[in-house]
Amino acid sequence: MLLDEASANIDALTDATLQKTLRTCFTGSTLLIIAHRLSTIADADLLVCMDK
């Protein structure tokens, strides 16, 4: 699954619900998440930071 700034324009409660759903429903799956919020990628197994 590819998520590009999926939580950029949602409130904190909705963001928490989204993160919980991703952890629960997609365990064992590969997710590519593009994010600015560190909390969005806090549970990631691998992080790639791009500067430009």
PyMOL Python script that loads the backbone (N, CA, C, O; Angstrom):
from pymol import cmd

cmd.read_pdbstr("""\
ATOM      1  N   MET A   1       0.850  -1.153   0.000  1.00  0.00           N
ATOM      2  CA  MET A   1       0.000   0.000   0.000  1.00  0.00           C
ATOM      3  C   MET A   1       0.906   1.228   0.000  1.00  0.00           C
ATOM      4  O   MET A   1       1.954   1.237   0.645  1.00  0.00           O
ATOM      5  N   LEU A   2       0.500   2.244  -0.714  1.00  0.00           N
ATOM      6  CA  LEU A   2       1.229   3.506  -0.777  1.00  0.00           C
ATOM      7  C   LEU A   2       0.366   4.597  -0.173  1.00  0.00           C
ATOM      8  O   LEU A   2      -0.765   4.817  -0.606  1.00  0.00           O
ATOM      9  N   LEU A   3       0.901   5.278   0.826  1.00  0.00           N
ATOM     10  CA  LEU A   3       0.202   6.393   1.464  1.00  0.00           C
ATOM     11  C   LEU A   3       1.069   7.637   1.321  1.00  0.00           C
ATOM     12  O   LEU A   3       2.178   7.687   1.852  1.00  0.00           O
ATOM     13  N   ASP A   4       0.571   8.629   0.614  1.00  0.00           N
ATOM     14  CA  ASP A   4       1.315   9.862   0.386  1.00  0.00           C
ATOM     15  C   ASP A   4       0.656  10.983   1.175  1.00  0.00           C
ATOM     16  O   ASP A   4      -0.367  11.529   0.761  1.00  0.00           O
ATOM     17  N   GLU A   5       1.249  11.321   2.311  1.00  0.00           N
ATOM     18  CA  GLU A   5       0.724  12.368   3.192  1.00  0.00           C
ATOM     19  C   GLU A   5      -0.736  12.105   3.572  1.00  0.00           C
ATOM     20  O   GLU A   5      -1.558  13.022   3.568  1.00  0.00           O
ATOM     21  N   ALA A   6      -1.048  10.864   3.896  1.00  0.00           N
ATOM     22  CA  ALA A   6      -2.428  10.476   4.202  1.00  0.00           C
ATOM     23  C   ALA A   6      -2.992  11.189   5.424  1.00  0.00           C
ATOM     24  O   ALA A   6      -4.205  11.378   5.522  1.00  0.00           O
ATOM     25  N   SER A   7      -2.134  11.584   6.352  1.00  0.00           N
ATOM     26  CA  SER A   7      -2.626  12.224   7.572  1.00  0.00           C
ATOM     27  C   SER A   7      -2.316  13.716   7.624  1.00  0.00           C
ATOM     28  O   SER A   7      -2.418  14.326   8.688  1.00  0.00           O
ATOM     29  N   ALA A   8      -1.945  14.304   6.510  1.00  0.00           N
ATOM     30  CA  ALA A   8      -1.523  15.705   6.496  1.00  0.00           C
ATOM     31  C   ALA A   8      -2.635  16.676   6.883  1.00  0.00           C
ATOM     32  O   ALA A   8      -2.364  17.684   7.536  1.00  0.00           O
ATOM     33  N   ASN A   9      -3.862  16.400   6.503  1.00  0.00           N
ATOM     34  CA  ASN A   9      -4.947  17.357   6.731  1.00  0.00           C
ATOM     35  C   ASN A   9      -6.079  16.788   7.572  1.00  0.00           C
ATOM     36  O   ASN A   9      -7.246  17.111   7.353  1.00  0.00           O
ATOM     37  N   ILE A  10      -5.731  15.939   8.536  1.00  0.00           N
ATOM     38  CA  ILE A  10      -6.755  15.391   9.422  1.00  0.00           C
ATOM     39  C   ILE A  10      -6.415  15.738  10.862  1.00  0.00           C
ATOM     40  O   ILE A  10      -5.266  16.030  11.194  1.00  0.00           O
ATOM     41  N   ASP A  11      -7.435  15.701  11.709  1.00  0.00           N
ATOM     42  CA  ASP A  11      -7.230  16.038  13.120  1.00  0.00           C
ATOM     43  C   ASP A  11      -6.522  14.896  13.845  1.00  0.00           C
ATOM     44  O   ASP A  11      -6.393  13.792  13.316  1.00  0.00           O
ATOM     45  N   ALA A  12      -6.072  15.179  15.050  1.00  0.00           N
ATOM     46  CA  ALA A  12      -5.271  14.221  15.822  1.00  0.00           C
ATOM     47  C   ALA A  12      -6.031  12.928  16.121  1.00  0.00           C
ATOM     48  O   ALA A  12      -5.442  11.848  16.080  1.00  0.00           O
ATOM     49  N   LEU A  13      -7.317  13.019  16.416  1.00  0.00           N
ATOM     50  CA  LEU A  13      -8.105  11.822  16.729  1.00  0.00           C
ATOM     51  C   LEU A  13      -8.231  10.915  15.503  1.00  0.00           C
ATOM     52  O   LEU A  13      -8.075   9.698  15.608  1.00  0.00           O
ATOM     53  N   THR A  14      -8.509  11.499  14.364  1.00  0.00           N
ATOM     54  CA  THR A  14      -8.604  10.725  13.127  1.00  0.00           C
ATOM     55  C   THR A  14      -7.254  10.128  12.760  1.00  0.00           C
ATOM     56  O   THR A  14      -7.180   8.994  12.288  1.00  0.00           O
ATOM     57  N   ASP A  15      -6.191  10.888  12.976  1.00  0.00           N
ATOM     58  CA  ASP A  15      -4.838  10.388  12.714  1.00  0.00           C
ATOM     59  C   ASP A  15      -4.541   9.172  13.582  1.00  0.00           C
ATOM     60  O   ASP A  15      -4.005   8.177  13.094  1.00  0.00           O
ATOM     61  N   ALA A  16      -4.884   9.245  14.857  1.00  0.00           N
ATOM     62  CA  ALA A  16      -4.658   8.119  15.767  1.00  0.00           C
ATOM     63  C   ALA A  16      -5.452   6.889  15.323  1.00  0.00           C
ATOM     64  O   ALA A  16      -4.954   5.765  15.392  1.00  0.00           O
ATOM     65  N   THR A  17      -6.680   7.103  14.870  1.00  0.00           N
ATOM     66  CA  THR A  17      -7.510   6.003  14.377  1.00  0.00           C
ATOM     67  C   THR A  17      -6.899   5.384  13.126  1.00  0.00           C
ATOM     68  O   THR A  17      -6.872   4.161  12.983  1.00  0.00           O
ATOM     69  N   LEU A  18      -6.415   6.218  12.232  1.00  0.00           N
ATOM     70  CA  LEU A  18      -5.763   5.734  11.014  1.00  0.00           C
ATOM     71  C   LEU A  18      -4.528   4.911  11.352  1.00  0.00           C
ATOM     72  O   LEU A  18      -4.332   3.835  10.787  1.00  0.00           O
ATOM     73  N   GLN A  19      -3.691   5.399  12.265  1.00  0.00           N
ATOM     74  CA  GLN A  19      -2.470   4.682  12.643  1.00  0.00           C
ATOM     75  C   GLN A  19      -2.800   3.332  13.278  1.00  0.00           C
ATOM     76  O   GLN A  19      -2.142   2.330  12.995  1.00  0.00           O
ATOM     77  N   LYS A  20      -3.816   3.309  14.132  1.00  0.00           N
ATOM     78  CA  LYS A  20      -4.229   2.054  14.769  1.00  0.00           C
ATOM     79  C   LYS A  20      -4.740   1.062  13.722  1.00  0.00           C
ATOM     80  O   LYS A  20      -4.429  -0.127  13.790  1.00  0.00           O
ATOM     81  N   THR A  21      -5.516   1.545  12.765  1.00  0.00           N
ATOM     82  CA  THR A  21      -6.040   0.690  11.702  1.00  0.00           C
ATOM     83  C   THR A  21      -4.912   0.112  10.857  1.00  0.00           C
ATOM     84  O   THR A  21      -4.931  -1.070  10.516  1.00  0.00           O
ATOM     85  N   LEU A  22      -3.937   0.939  10.522  1.00  0.00           N
ATOM     86  CA  LEU A  22      -2.799   0.457   9.733  1.00  0.00           C
ATOM     87  C   LEU A  22      -2.032  -0.623  10.485  1.00  0.00           C
ATOM     88  O   LEU A  22      -1.660  -1.640   9.899  1.00  0.00           O
ATOM     89  N   ARG A  23      -1.789  -0.409  11.792  1.00  0.00           N
ATOM     90  CA  ARG A  23      -1.064  -1.404  12.592  1.00  0.00           C
ATOM     91  C   ARG A  23      -1.845  -2.706  12.709  1.00  0.00           C
ATOM     92  O   ARG A  23      -1.261  -3.789  12.662  1.00  0.00           O
ATOM     93  N   THR A  24      -3.154  -2.607  12.860  1.00  0.00           N
ATOM     94  CA  THR A  24      -3.993  -3.778  13.082  1.00  0.00           C
ATOM     95  C   THR A  24      -4.303  -4.542  11.793  1.00  0.00           C
ATOM     96  O   THR A  24      -4.144  -5.762  11.738  1.00  0.00           O
ATOM     97  N   CYS A  25      -4.735  -3.840  10.781  1.00  0.00           N
ATOM     98  CA  CYS A  25      -5.225  -4.491   9.559  1.00  0.00           C
ATOM     99  C   CYS A  25      -4.138  -4.852   8.557  1.00  0.00           C
ATOM    100  O   CYS A  25      -4.353  -5.699   7.689  1.00  0.00           O
ATOM    101  N   PHE A  26      -2.980  -4.225   8.665  1.00  0.00           N
ATOM    102  CA  PHE A  26      -1.942  -4.457   7.668  1.00  0.00           C
ATOM    103  C   PHE A  26      -0.672  -5.059   8.261  1.00  0.00           C
ATOM    104  O   PHE A  26       0.414  -4.887   7.708  1.00  0.00           O
ATOM    105  N   THR A  27      -0.802  -5.758   9.376  1.00  0.00           N
ATOM    106  CA  THR A  27       0.329  -6.452   9.973  1.00  0.00           C
ATOM    107  C   THR A  27       0.864  -7.477   8.976  1.00  0.00           C
ATOM    108  O   THR A  27       0.100  -8.260   8.411  1.00  0.00           O
ATOM    109  N   GLY A  28       2.162  -7.466   8.766  1.00  0.00           N
ATOM    110  CA  GLY A  28       2.772  -8.391   7.826  1.00  0.00           C
ATOM    111  C   GLY A  28       2.768  -7.906   6.388  1.00  0.00           C
ATOM    112  O   GLY A  28       3.267  -8.592   5.497  1.00  0.00           O
ATOM    113  N   SER A  29       2.210  -6.732   6.160  1.00  0.00           N
ATOM    114  CA  SER A  29       2.163  -6.157   4.810  1.00  0.00           C
ATOM    115  C   SER A  29       3.242  -5.097   4.654  1.00  0.00           C
ATOM    116  O   SER A  29       3.773  -4.579   5.636  1.00  0.00           O
ATOM    117  N   THR A  30       3.552  -4.790   3.419  1.00  0.00           N
ATOM    118  CA  THR A  30       4.497  -3.723   3.128  1.00  0.00           C
ATOM    119  C   THR A  30       3.722  -2.444   2.865  1.00  0.00           C
ATOM    120  O   THR A  30       2.848  -2.403   1.999  1.00  0.00           O
ATOM    121  N   LEU A  31       4.044  -1.406   3.613  1.00  0.00           N
ATOM    122  CA  LEU A  31       3.432  -0.097   3.430  1.00  0.00           C
ATOM    123  C   LEU A  31       4.530   0.900   3.096  1.00  0.00           C
ATOM    124  O   LEU A  31       5.557   0.942   3.773  1.00  0.00           O
ATOM    125  N   LEU A  32       4.324   1.689   2.075  1.00  0.00           N
ATOM    126  CA  LEU A  32       5.225   2.784   1.747  1.00  0.00           C
ATOM    127  C   LEU A  32       4.491   4.054   2.151  1.00  0.00           C
ATOM    128  O   LEU A  32       3.487   4.428   1.545  1.00  0.00           O
ATOM    129  N   ILE A  33       5.008   4.711   3.184  1.00  0.00           N
ATOM    130  CA  ILE A  33       4.327   5.876   3.747  1.00  0.00           C
ATOM    131  C   ILE A  33       5.207   7.102   3.568  1.00  0.00           C
ATOM    132  O   ILE A  33       6.341   7.143   4.046  1.00  0.00           O
ATOM    133  N   ILE A  34       4.679   8.092   2.882  1.00  0.00           N
ATOM    134  CA  ILE A  34       5.367   9.368   2.708  1.00  0.00           C
ATOM    135  C   ILE A  34       4.744  10.326   3.714  1.00  0.00           C
ATOM    136  O   ILE A  34       3.538  10.572   3.678  1.00  0.00           O
ATOM    137  N   ALA A  35       5.572  10.871   4.617  1.00  0.00           N
ATOM    138  CA  ALA A  35       5.019  11.680   5.701  1.00  0.00           C
ATOM    139  C   ALA A  35       5.998  12.741   6.170  1.00  0.00           C
ATOM    140  O   ALA A  35       7.213  12.600   6.035  1.00  0.00           O
ATOM    141  N   HIS A  36       5.437  13.804   6.725  1.00  0.00           N
ATOM    142  CA  HIS A  36       6.243  14.827   7.383  1.00  0.00           C
ATOM    143  C   HIS A  36       6.191  14.662   8.906  1.00  0.00           C
ATOM    144  O   HIS A  36       7.160  14.965   9.602  1.00  0.00           O
ATOM    145  N   ARG A  37       5.061  14.184   9.411  1.00  0.00           N
ATOM    146  CA  ARG A  37       4.897  13.989  10.854  1.00  0.00           C
ATOM    147  C   ARG A  37       5.678  12.757  11.309  1.00  0.00           C
ATOM    148  O   ARG A  37       5.506  11.668  10.760  1.00  0.00           O
ATOM    149  N   LEU A  38       6.525  12.931  12.301  1.00  0.00           N
ATOM    150  CA  LEU A  38       7.280  11.793  12.825  1.00  0.00           C
ATOM    151  C   LEU A  38       6.360  10.756  13.470  1.00  0.00           C
ATOM    152  O   LEU A  38       6.649   9.560  13.429  1.00  0.00           O
ATOM    153  N   SER A  39       5.269  11.204  14.056  1.00  0.00           N
ATOM    154  CA  SER A  39       4.345  10.262  14.694  1.00  0.00           C
ATOM    155  C   SER A  39       3.729   9.297  13.680  1.00  0.00           C
ATOM    156  O   SER A  39       3.347   8.181  14.033  1.00  0.00           O
ATOM    157  N   THR A  40       3.636   9.724  12.432  1.00  0.00           N
ATOM    158  CA  THR A  40       3.060   8.878  11.386  1.00  0.00           C
ATOM    159  C   THR A  40       3.947   7.680  11.079  1.00  0.00           C
ATOM    160  O   THR A  40       3.451   6.622  10.693  1.00  0.00           O
ATOM    161  N   ILE A  41       5.238   7.838  11.244  1.00  0.00           N
ATOM    162  CA  ILE A  41       6.176   6.770  10.888  1.00  0.00           C
ATOM    163  C   ILE A  41       6.881   6.175  12.109  1.00  0.00           C
ATOM    164  O   ILE A  41       7.882   5.472  11.971  1.00  0.00           O
ATOM    165  N   ALA A  42       6.362   6.456  13.283  1.00  0.00           N
ATOM    166  CA  ALA A  42       7.008   6.019  14.524  1.00  0.00           C
ATOM    167  C   ALA A  42       7.142   4.498  14.626  1.00  0.00           C
ATOM    168  O   ALA A  42       8.094   4.006  15.234  1.00  0.00           O
ATOM    169  N   ASP A  43       6.218   3.757  14.050  1.00  0.00           N
ATOM    170  CA  ASP A  43       6.238   2.293  14.145  1.00  0.00           C
ATOM    171  C   ASP A  43       6.948   1.623  12.974  1.00  0.00           C
ATOM    172  O   ASP A  43       6.920   0.398  12.856  1.00  0.00           O
ATOM    173  N   ALA A  44       7.574   2.397  12.121  1.00  0.00           N
ATOM    174  CA  ALA A  44       8.201   1.844  10.910  1.00  0.00           C
ATOM    175  C   ALA A  44       9.395   0.957  11.243  1.00  0.00           C
ATOM    176  O   ALA A  44      10.123   1.209  12.203  1.00  0.00           O
ATOM    177  N   ASP A  45       9.583  -0.077  10.441  1.00  0.00           N
ATOM    178  CA  ASP A  45      10.751  -0.949  10.572  1.00  0.00           C
ATOM    179  C   ASP A  45      11.965  -0.351   9.874  1.00  0.00           C
ATOM    180  O   ASP A  45      13.104  -0.607  10.266  1.00  0.00           O
ATOM    181  N   LEU A  46      11.717   0.444   8.844  1.00  0.00           N
ATOM    182  CA  LEU A  46      12.792   1.043   8.053  1.00  0.00           C
ATOM    183  C   LEU A  46      12.389   2.456   7.675  1.00  0.00           C
ATOM    184  O   LEU A  46      11.275   2.684   7.203  1.00  0.00           O
ATOM    185  N   LEU A  47      13.287   3.403   7.879  1.00  0.00           N
ATOM    186  CA  LEU A  47      13.036   4.800   7.518  1.00  0.00           C
ATOM    187  C   LEU A  47      14.042   5.242   6.470  1.00  0.00           C
ATOM    188  O   LEU A  47      15.230   4.932   6.562  1.00  0.00           O
ATOM    189  N   VAL A  48      13.559   5.962   5.484  1.00  0.00           N
ATOM    190  CA  VAL A  48      14.420   6.569   4.474  1.00  0.00           C
ATOM    191  C   VAL A  48      14.097   8.053   4.481  1.00  0.00           C
ATOM    192  O   VAL A  48      12.963   8.448   4.209  1.00  0.00           O
ATOM    193  N   CYS A  49      15.082   8.870   4.789  1.00  0.00           N
ATOM    194  CA  CYS A  49      14.889  10.322   4.825  1.00  0.00           C
ATOM    195  C   CYS A  49      15.462  10.932   3.560  1.00  0.00           C
ATOM    196  O   CYS A  49      16.597  10.656   3.171  1.00  0.00           O
ATOM    197  N   MET A  50      14.652  11.768   2.926  1.00  0.00           N
ATOM    198  CA  MET A  50      15.086  12.436   1.700  1.00  0.00           C
ATOM    199  C   MET A  50      15.171  13.932   1.975  1.00  0.00           C
ATOM    200  O   MET A  50      14.253  14.524   2.543  1.00  0.00           O
ATOM    201  N   ASP A  51      16.271  14.527   1.568  1.00  0.00           N
ATOM    202  CA  ASP A  51      16.488  15.947   1.825  1.00  0.00           C
ATOM    203  C   ASP A  51      15.954  16.823   0.702  1.00  0.00           C
ATOM    204  O   ASP A  51      15.412  17.898   0.957  1.00  0.00           O
ATOM    205  N   LYS A  52      16.100  16.378  -0.518  1.00  0.00           N
ATOM    206  CA  LYS A  52      15.672  17.212  -1.655  1.00  0.00           C
ATOM    207  C   LYS A  52      14.765  16.446  -2.572  1.00  0.00           C
ATOM    208  O   LYS A  52      14.308  16.984  -3.580  1.00  0.00           O
TER     209      LYS A  52
END
""", "prot")
cmd.dss("prot")
cmd.show_as("cartoon", "prot")
cmd.util.cbc("prot")
cmd.orient("prot")
